Amino acid sequence: MTQPRDPEMIQREIEQTRAQLAGTLDELAERADPKRVASQGMAALTETARGRAVLATAAGLVVLRIALALVSRQRRKHQSSSRRKR
């Protein structure tokens, strides 16, 4: 059978439960703080934008390299055909 609890023990349990509840409420309030949520959202968007900028820069460099290779190839063809005509 369950032993009866004395009033002091019950009071300590109540205080402990209140302290735990207060900590939980503080944590929830911090998580739901609009400024904090907005800040986290902006940080995520900034990181995504940076990633896309890096990707766009890399893609641009690849396109530039291909264009330069094509121009160089065309020049070589033109030079070799000019030499044959002489």
Helices and strands as residue ranges (DSSP letters): H 7-31, H 34-85
